[in-house]
C-alpha cells in the first residue's frame, strides 16, 4: 500500500503540479504516469513467471500508455481514460458470460506460485460451491472500473483539465476500497475450502476416474 501510495498518488501529483506550468497540461499528465508505469513493470517482473495475471498487468499497462500518448491533448487524455475504464468493466463482465471468470485464473496463478498443482486447483475452483464466488469477485472488479469511470466523467464535466489531480486521489481511494473487498472474497473462498474437505476429495475422485 505504501508503494502504491508513492507511485500512484504522491509522484503523479508532485510531477503534475510542479511541471504543468513549464511543459503544459498534456505533457505533465504523460510525465506523471511514468512512476506508475515503472512500478507496474516492477510488479510484473516480481511475479517471476508469465501467467494470466502477469499478462493482464502488462497488457493494461501497454494499452493504457498508448491511449495516453495518442490522446494528443490533456482533456482528450482524460476522456480516453473514462472510455477505457468502461471498456475494462465490460470485458470483466464478459468473462462471466463466457463462464471463464478472470478472477478464477488470477487465483490459479497465485496458487501455482505457492506450489499448488495448477490442474488440481483448476478442477477445485470449478466446483459449483466456489465457481459462483469467483463470478462475484469479477463483478467487484467491474464495479471498481464503473465507479472510477463515472466519477472521472463527473469530474471532467465539472472541473475540466483540473479533474486530473482530483481523479488521482479518488481513484486510489476506490481502488483500495474495492481491493479490500476482492481480497476478502479470495480469503472467503479459502475458508470454504478449509471447511469443506469433501470438495478436495471430489476432485481426487474425479482424477482417479479419468486415470
N, C-alpha and C positions, 0 to 999 in steps of 0.2 A: 504493500500500500504506500510506503514511503517513496519508493522508486516511481510508482505510478504518479504520485502527487508531484514529484520533482519534474519528471519528464513530460507529463501530460498537462500539467497546470502551471507550475512555477516558471519553468523555462519558456513555454509559449507566451505566457502573459508578459514576462520580462522582455522577451525579444520583440513582441508586438508593440508594447508601449515605448520601448527605447528606440526602435528603428523606423517606425511608420512615418515620422516627420522627415526622415532623411531619404528613405527609398520608396515611400508610398505604401498605401494600404495593401495592395495586392502582393507585392514582393515581401512585405513584412509578414503577411499571412503564410506565404510559402516558407520563408526562413524560420518562422516559429514552429513549423511542423517537423523540422529536422531532428530535434532531440527525441521526439516521439518515434520517428522512423528508425533512428539508431537503436533505441531501446527495444522496439518491436523485433528488429533483426536479432538483437542480442538474445531475446527470449526464445526466438525461433531456433537459434544455434544451441541454446542451453538444453533444448529437448534432446539433442544428440541423435535424433533419428527423424527421418521424413515419414510423417504419418498424416492422418486426416486433419488433426488439429494443427499441425505444422503447416500443411498445405493451405488450410483456411487462413491462418495468420498471415502468411506471406502473400497469398492471393489478394486478401482485402487490403494489405499494405500497398501492393503494386497498383491495384485498381484505384484506391483512394488517392494515391500520389498522382497518378495520371489524370484523374478528374480535376485535381487541384491545379496541376501545371497547365492543362489545356483550357482552363476556365477563361483566361485572358483578362479578367478583371476581378476586383475584390468582391463585388456584390454577386457576380455570377458564380464565384467560388462558393459562396455561402449557399446559394440556391442549389448548386450541384450537390452539396453535402446533404441537403434536405431530401432531394430526389434519391440519392444513393442510400440513405437510411431507410426510406420507404421500400426501395427495391430489395434491400437486405432482409427486411421484415417479411416480405412476400416470399423470398427464397427459403427462409426458415420454415414458414408455414407450408411451403410446397413439399419439403422433406417429410412432413407429416402426411400429406395427401398421398404420396407415393410409398408410404409405410417404411420410410428409411429415416427416422428422426435423427438429425445430425448430432444431437446430444448423446445418443447411444454410442455413436462412433467416437466421439470425444472421450467418453468413459472407457471405451475399449482401448484407446491409445494410452490413457493414463494407467489402466490396469496392466497392460502389457509392459509398460515402463517399470512397473513394480514387480515384474517377474511372473505374472499370471499368464496361463496359456490363452492365446487370443481366441482360438476356435471354441474352446470350452466356455470362455466368458461370453462370447457372442451368443452361443446357444442359451446360456443362462439369462442374459439380458433380454432375449426374445420371449421369455416366458411371460404369459399374459399379465401376471401379477406385477411385473416390473416394466413391461413394454409401455403400458399406458402412462406410467410416471415419466418416462423419457419424453413422451409427447408433450406433457405439461411443462417440462423443463424447456423444450423448444418454444412453446408458447411464451414463456417468460423471456426468452431471447428476443422473440418477435416484438413483445410489448416494450422491451427496452428500446429497440430501434424506432418503434412507432412513437413512443413518448419523446425521444430525442428529436425526431424529425418534426413533430408537431410543435414542440417548444421552440425549435430553431425557426420554424416558419413564422410563429407569432413574434419572436424577437426581431426577425428581419423586417417584418411589416411595421413594427413599432419603432425600431431604432436604426434600421438600415445597416450600414457597414459597422456601426458601433455595437452591433449584436455579437460581433466576433468574440470579444473578451468575456462578455456575459455568458455566451454559449459554452465557453471552455469550462467555466466553473459549474454550471448546471449540468453539463454533460458528465462531468466526473462524479457529481453527487448522485445522479441517476444510475450511472454505471456501477458505482459501489453498492447502492441500494438493491438493485436487481441482482447483482452478482452474489450478494449475501443470500438472497432467496434461492438462486440457482445452486449455490454450494450446499445450502440446506437440503435441496432436493436430492442431490447426489448422496449426501450423508444419510438421508432417509432411505434411499434405495439400499445402501449398505446395511442399514439397520434391519430392513426387511429380510435381506439375505441371511444375516446372522440369526434372526429369529425364526427363520423357516428353512431348516437344513434339508427338508424334503425337496426343495427346488433343486439343490445340488445333486441329490440322489436321482431325481428325474432325468437330469442331463446325463449323468453317468450311465443310467439305464438306457437312454436313447442312443448313446455312443456304442454301448455293448451290443445293442440290437443291430446297429449298422455294421459293426465288425463281424 
